[in-house]
Amino acid sequence: MPDHFYVYPSYLKRSVKRSEGRRVPESVAVGGELTAEGMREAAQALGFHAEVETKHYPKEAWRVEGRIKVAKKKGVSKAEFLRRLAKELHTRAQAAAGAP
C-alpha cells in the first residue's frame, strides 16, 4: 500500500460537479482560483508533508493544473484530509481578503 496519495485542485473546486471529480460537499468546496502551490502550502500548514507535481487531472487532460503528493498520516483518511484542506484554504482566503 502506498505511503502517499494525490490531490488535484478539481477535488476541491466548487465549480466542479461531483460527477466531474469534486470529492467534497459543495458546502465545503473552495470557490475562486485554486492552485497546486496554494494547496501545498495549506497542507504543510496542517502538518502534512506535500510536494507539487506538474501533472494533469485525467478527467481534464487539456488542463495542466498540477497536483500535490501528500504523505499519509496514521488515523487520517483521504476524505478527512480533503475536508481539513478545504477548511484551511477557506481560512487562508478569508485572511487574504481581510488584509489591507
MODELLER restraints for C-alpha pairs under 7 A, 6 or more apart:
rsr = mdl.restraints
at = mdl.atoms
rsr.add(forms.Gaussian(group=physical.xy_distance, feature=features.Distance(at['CA:3:A'], at['CA:71:A']), mean=6.02, stdev=0.5))
rsr.add(forms.Gaussian(group=physical.xy_distance, feature=features.Distance(at['CA:3:A'], at['CA:72:A']), mean=5.62, stdev=0.5))
rsr.add(forms.Gaussian(group=physical.xy_distance, feature=features.Distance(at['CA:4:A'], at['CA:69:A']), mean=6.54, stdev=0.5))
rsr.add(forms.Gaussian(group=physical.xy_distance, feature=features.Distance(at['CA:4:A'], at['CA:70:A']), mean=5.32, stdev=0.5))
rsr.add(forms.Gaussian(group=physical.xy_distance, feature=features.Distance(at['CA:4:A'], at['CA:71:A']), mean=4.28, stdev=0.5))
rsr.add(forms.Gaussian(group=physical.xy_distance, feature=features.Distance(at['CA:4:A'], at['CA:72:A']), mean=5.00, stdev=0.5))
rsr.add(forms.Gaussian(group=physical.xy_distance, feature=features.Distance(at['CA:5:A'], at['CA:69:A']), mean=5.81, stdev=0.5))
rsr.add(forms.Gaussian(group=physical.xy_distance, feature=features.Distance(at['CA:5:A'], at['CA:70:A']), mean=5.44, stdev=0.5))
rsr.add(forms.Gaussian(group=physical.xy_distance, feature=features.Distance(at['CA:5:A'], at['CA:71:A']), mean=6.70, stdev=0.5))
rsr.add(forms.Gaussian(group=physical.xy_distance, feature=features.Distance(at['CA:5:A'], at['CA:72:A']), mean=6.93, stdev=0.5))
rsr.add(forms.Gaussian(group=physical.xy_distance, feature=features.Distance(at['CA:6:A'], at['CA:67:A']), mean=6.62, stdev=0.5))
rsr.add(forms.Gaussian(group=physical.xy_distance, feature=features.Distance(at['CA:6:A'], at['CA:68:A']), mean=5.64, stdev=0.5))
rsr.add(forms.Gaussian(group=physical.xy_distance, feature=features.Distance(at['CA:6:A'], at['CA:69:A']), mean=4.67, stdev=0.5))
rsr.add(forms.Gaussian(group=physical.xy_distance, feature=features.Distance(at['CA:6:A'], at['CA:70:A']), mean=6.15, stdev=0.5))
rsr.add(forms.Gaussian(group=physical.xy_distance, feature=features.Distance(at['CA:7:A'], at['CA:67:A']), mean=5.58, stdev=0.5))
rsr.add(forms.Gaussian(group=physical.xy_distance, feature=features.Distance(at['CA:7:A'], at['CA:68:A']), mean=5.31, stdev=0.5))
rsr.add(forms.Gaussian(group=physical.xy_distance, feature=features.Distance(at['CA:7:A'], at['CA:69:A']), mean=6.63, stdev=0.5))
rsr.add(forms.Gaussian(group=physical.xy_distance, feature=features.Distance(at['CA:8:A'], at['CA:57:A']), mean=6.56, stdev=0.5))
rsr.add(forms.Gaussian(group=physical.xy_distance, feature=features.Distance(at['CA:8:A'], at['CA:66:A']), mean=6.81, stdev=0.5))
rsr.add(forms.Gaussian(group=physical.xy_distance, feature=features.Distance(at['CA:8:A'], at['CA:67:A']), mean=4.57, stdev=0.5))
rsr.add(forms.Gaussian(group=physical.xy_distance, feature=features.Distance(at['CA:8:A'], at['CA:68:A']), mean=6.64, stdev=0.5))
rsr.add(forms.Gaussian(group=physical.xy_distance, feature=features.Distance(at['CA:9:A'], at['CA:34:A']), mean=6.22, stdev=0.5))
rsr.add(forms.Gaussian(group=physical.xy_distance, feature=features.Distance(at['CA:9:A'], at['CA:35:A']), mean=6.43, stdev=0.5))
rsr.add(forms.Gaussian(group=physical.xy_distance, feature=features.Distance(at['CA:9:A'], at['CA:36:A']), mean=6.40, stdev=0.5))
rsr.add(forms.Gaussian(group=physical.xy_distance, feature=features.Distance(at['CA:9:A'], at['CA:67:A']), mean=6.76, stdev=0.5))
rsr.add(forms.Gaussian(group=physical.xy_distance, feature=features.Distance(at['CA:10:A'], at['CA:16:A']), mean=6.42, stdev=0.5))
rsr.add(forms.Gaussian(group=physical.xy_distance, feature=features.Distance(at['CA:10:A'], at['CA:21:A']), mean=6.36, stdev=0.5))
rsr.add(forms.Gaussian(group=physical.xy_distance, feature=features.Distance(at['CA:10:A'], at['CA:22:A']), mean=5.77, stdev=0.5))
rsr.add(forms.Gaussian(group=physical.xy_distance, feature=features.Distance(at['CA:11:A'], at['CA:21:A']), mean=5.89, stdev=0.5))
rsr.add(forms.Gaussian(group=physical.xy_distance, feature=features.Distance(at['CA:11:A'], at['CA:22:A']), mean=4.12, stdev=0.5))
rsr.add(forms.Gaussian(group=physical.xy_distance, feature=features.Distance(at['CA:11:A'], at['CA:23:A']), mean=4.83, stdev=0.5))
rsr.add(forms.Gaussian(group=physical.xy_distance, feature=features.Distance(at['CA:11:A'], at['CA:24:A']), mean=6.85, stdev=0.5))
rsr.add(forms.Gaussian(group=physical.xy_distance, feature=features.Distance(at['CA:12:A'], at['CA:22:A']), mean=5.81, stdev=0.5))
rsr.add(forms.Gaussian(group=physical.xy_distance, feature=features.Distance(at['CA:12:A'], at['CA:23:A']), mean=6.48, stdev=0.5))
rsr.add(forms.Gaussian(group=physical.xy_distance, feature=features.Distance(at['CA:12:A'], at['CA:24:A']), mean=6.20, stdev=0.5))
rsr.add(forms.Gaussian(group=physical.xy_distance, feature=features.Distance(at['CA:12:A'], at['CA:29:A']), mean=5.09, stdev=0.5))
rsr.add(forms.Gaussian(group=physical.xy_distance, feature=features.Distance(at['CA:12:A'], at['CA:30:A']), mean=5.77, stdev=0.5))
rsr.add(forms.Gaussian(group=physical.xy_distance, feature=features.Distance(at['CA:12:A'], at['CA:86:A']), mean=6.63, stdev=0.5))
rsr.add(forms.Gaussian(group=physical.xy_distance, feature=features.Distance(at['CA:13:A'], at['CA:22:A']), mean=6.61, stdev=0.5))
rsr.add(forms.Gaussian(group=physical.xy_distance, feature=features.Distance(at['CA:13:A'], at['CA:29:A']), mean=5.48, stdev=0.5))
rsr.add(forms.Gaussian(group=physical.xy_distance, feature=features.Distance(at['CA:13:A'], at['CA:30:A']), mean=4.99, stdev=0.5))
rsr.add(forms.Gaussian(group=physical.xy_distance, feature=features.Distance(at['CA:13:A'], at['CA:31:A']), mean=6.00, stdev=0.5))
rsr.add(forms.Gaussian(group=physical.xy_distance, feature=features.Distance(at['CA:14:A'], at['CA:26:A']), mean=5.82, stdev=0.5))
rsr.add(forms.Gaussian(group=physical.xy_distance, feature=features.Distance(at['CA:14:A'], at['CA:29:A']), mean=4.76, stdev=0.5))
rsr.add(forms.Gaussian(group=physical.xy_distance, feature=features.Distance(at['CA:14:A'], at['CA:30:A']), mean=5.26, stdev=0.5))
rsr.add(forms.Gaussian(group=physical.xy_distance, feature=features.Distance(at['CA:14:A'], at['CA:31:A']), mean=5.19, stdev=0.5))
rsr.add(forms.Gaussian(group=physical.xy_distance, feature=features.Distance(at['CA:15:A'], at['CA:31:A']), mean=6.98, stdev=0.5))
rsr.add(forms.Gaussian(group=physical.xy_distance, feature=features.Distance(at['CA:16:A'], at['CA:22:A']), mean=5.73, stdev=0.5))
rsr.add(forms.Gaussian(group=physical.xy_distance, feature=features.Distance(at['CA:24:A'], at['CA:83:A']), mean=6.74, stdev=0.5))
rsr.add(forms.Gaussian(group=physical.xy_distance, feature=features.Distance(at['CA:28:A'], at['CA:86:A']), mean=6.42, stdev=0.5))
rsr.add(forms.Gaussian(group=physical.xy_distance, feature=features.Distance(at['CA:29:A'], at['CA:86:A']), mean=6.34, stdev=0.5))
rsr.add(forms.Gaussian(group=physical.xy_distance, feature=features.Distance(at['CA:30:A'], at['CA:86:A']), mean=6.37, stdev=0.5))
rsr.add(forms.Gaussian(group=physical.xy_distance, feature=features.Distance(at['CA:30:A'], at['CA:90:A']), mean=6.77, stdev=0.5))
rsr.add(forms.Gaussian(group=physical.xy_distance, feature=features.Distance(at['CA:35:A'], at['CA:65:A']), mean=6.83, stdev=0.5))
rsr.add(forms.Gaussian(group=physical.xy_distance, feature=features.Distance(at['CA:36:A'], at['CA:52:A']), mean=6.24, stdev=0.5))
rsr.add(forms.Gaussian(group=physical.xy_distance, feature=features.Distance(at['CA:36:A'], at['CA:65:A']), mean=6.80, stdev=0.5))
rsr.add(forms.Gaussian(group=physical.xy_distance, feature=features.Distance(at['CA:36:A'], at['CA:66:A']), mean=5.61, stdev=0.5))
rsr.add(forms.Gaussian(group=physical.xy_distance, feature=features.Distance(at['CA:36:A'], at['CA:67:A']), mean=5.38, stdev=0.5))
rsr.add(forms.Gaussian(group=physical.xy_distance, feature=features.Distance(at['CA:36:A'], at['CA:68:A']), mean=6.10, stdev=0.5))
rsr.add(forms.Gaussian(group=physical.xy_distance, feature=features.Distance(at['CA:37:A'], at['CA:52:A']), mean=6.43, stdev=0.5))
rsr.add(forms.Gaussian(group=physical.xy_distance, feature=features.Distance(at['CA:40:A'], at['CA:50:A']), mean=5.63, stdev=0.5))
rsr.add(forms.Gaussian(group=physical.xy_distance, feature=features.Distance(at['CA:40:A'], at['CA:51:A']), mean=6.25, stdev=0.5))
rsr.add(forms.Gaussian(group=physical.xy_distance, feature=features.Distance(at['CA:40:A'], at['CA:52:A']), mean=6.61, stdev=0.5))
rsr.add(forms.Gaussian(group=physical.xy_distance, feature=features.Distance(at['CA:40:A'], at['CA:68:A']), mean=6.34, stdev=0.5))
rsr.add(forms.Gaussian(group=physical.xy_distance, feature=features.Distance(at['CA:42:A'], at['CA:85:A']), mean=6.50, stdev=0.5))
rsr.add(forms.Gaussian(group=physical.xy_distance, feature=features.Distance(at['CA:42:A'], at['CA:88:A']), mean=6.09, stdev=0.5))
rsr.add(forms.Gaussian(group=physical.xy_distance, feature=features.Distance(at['CA:42:A'], at['CA:89:A']), mean=6.33, stdev=0.5))
rsr.add(forms.Gaussian(group=physical.xy_distance, feature=features.Distance(at['CA:43:A'], at['CA:50:A']), mean=6.45, stdev=0.5))
rsr.add(forms.Gaussian(group=physical.xy_distance, feature=features.Distance(at['CA:43:A'], at['CA:85:A']), mean=6.24, stdev=0.5))
rsr.add(forms.Gaussian(group=physical.xy_distance, feature=features.Distance(at['CA:44:A'], at['CA:50:A']), mean=6.39, stdev=0.5))
rsr.add(forms.Gaussian(group=physical.xy_distance, feature=features.Distance(at['CA:48:A'], at['CA:70:A']), mean=6.78, stdev=0.5))
rsr.add(forms.Gaussian(group=physical.xy_distance, feature=features.Distance(at['CA:48:A'], at['CA:71:A']), mean=6.53, stdev=0.5))
rsr.add(forms.Gaussian(group=physical.xy_distance, feature=features.Distance(at['CA:49:A'], at['CA:70:A']), mean=5.86, stdev=0.5))
rsr.add(forms.Gaussian(group=physical.xy_distance, feature=features.Distance(at['CA:49:A'], at['CA:71:A']), mean=5.51, stdev=0.5))
rsr.add(forms.Gaussian(group=physical.xy_distance, feature=features.Distance(at['CA:50:A'], at['CA:68:A']), mean=6.18, stdev=0.5))
rsr.add(forms.Gaussian(group=physical.xy_distance, feature=features.Distance(at['CA:50:A'], at['CA:69:A']), mean=5.44, stdev=0.5))
rsr.add(forms.Gaussian(group=physical.xy_distance, feature=features.Distance(at['CA:50:A'], at['CA:70:A']), mean=4.42, stdev=0.5))
rsr.add(forms.Gaussian(group=physical.xy_distance, feature=features.Distance(at['CA:50:A'], at['CA:71:A']), mean=6.43, stdev=0.5))
rsr.add(forms.Gaussian(group=physical.xy_distance, feature=features.Distance(at['CA:51:A'], at['CA:68:A']), mean=5.39, stdev=0.5))
rsr.add(forms.Gaussian(group=physical.xy_distance, feature=features.Distance(at['CA:51:A'], at['CA:69:A']), mean=5.36, stdev=0.5))
rsr.add(forms.Gaussian(group=physical.xy_distance, feature=features.Distance(at['CA:51:A'], at['CA:70:A']), mean=6.79, stdev=0.5))
rsr.add(forms.Gaussian(group=physical.xy_distance, feature=features.Distance(at['CA:52:A'], at['CA:66:A']), mean=6.84, stdev=0.5))
rsr.add(forms.Gaussian(group=physical.xy_distance, feature=features.Distance(at['CA:52:A'], at['CA:67:A']), mean=5.83, stdev=0.5))
rsr.add(forms.Gaussian(group=physical.xy_distance, feature=features.Distance(at['CA:52:A'], at['CA:68:A']), mean=4.50, stdev=0.5))
rsr.add(forms.Gaussian(group=physical.xy_distance, feature=features.Distance(at['CA:52:A'], at['CA:69:A']), mean=6.44, stdev=0.5))
rsr.add(forms.Gaussian(group=physical.xy_distance, feature=features.Distance(at['CA:53:A'], at['CA:66:A']), mean=5.60, stdev=0.5))
rsr.add(forms.Gaussian(group=physical.xy_distance, feature=features.Distance(at['CA:53:A'], at['CA:67:A']), mean=5.37, stdev=0.5))
rsr.add(forms.Gaussian(group=physical.xy_distance, feature=features.Distance(at['CA:53:A'], at['CA:68:A']), mean=5.85, stdev=0.5))
rsr.add(forms.Gaussian(group=physical.xy_distance, feature=features.Distance(at['CA:54:A'], at['CA:66:A']), mean=4.34, stdev=0.5))
rsr.add(forms.Gaussian(group=physical.xy_distance, feature=features.Distance(at['CA:54:A'], at['CA:67:A']), mean=6.49, stdev=0.5))
rsr.add(forms.Gaussian(group=physical.xy_distance, feature=features.Distance(at['CA:55:A'], at['CA:64:A']), mean=6.01, stdev=0.5))
rsr.add(forms.Gaussian(group=physical.xy_distance, feature=features.Distance(at['CA:55:A'], at['CA:65:A']), mean=6.95, stdev=0.5))
rsr.add(forms.Gaussian(group=physical.xy_distance, feature=features.Distance(at['CA:55:A'], at['CA:66:A']), mean=4.66, stdev=0.5))
rsr.add(forms.Gaussian(group=physical.xy_distance, feature=features.Distance(at['CA:55:A'], at['CA:67:A']), mean=6.17, stdev=0.5))
rsr.add(forms.Gaussian(group=physical.xy_distance, feature=features.Distance(at['CA:56:A'], at['CA:63:A']), mean=6.18, stdev=0.5))
rsr.add(forms.Gaussian(group=physical.xy_distance, feature=features.Distance(at['CA:56:A'], at['CA:64:A']), mean=4.43, stdev=0.5))
rsr.add(forms.Gaussian(group=physical.xy_distance, feature=features.Distance(at['CA:56:A'], at['CA:65:A']), mean=6.04, stdev=0.5))
rsr.add(forms.Gaussian(group=physical.xy_distance, feature=features.Distance(at['CA:56:A'], at['CA:66:A']), mean=5.77, stdev=0.5))
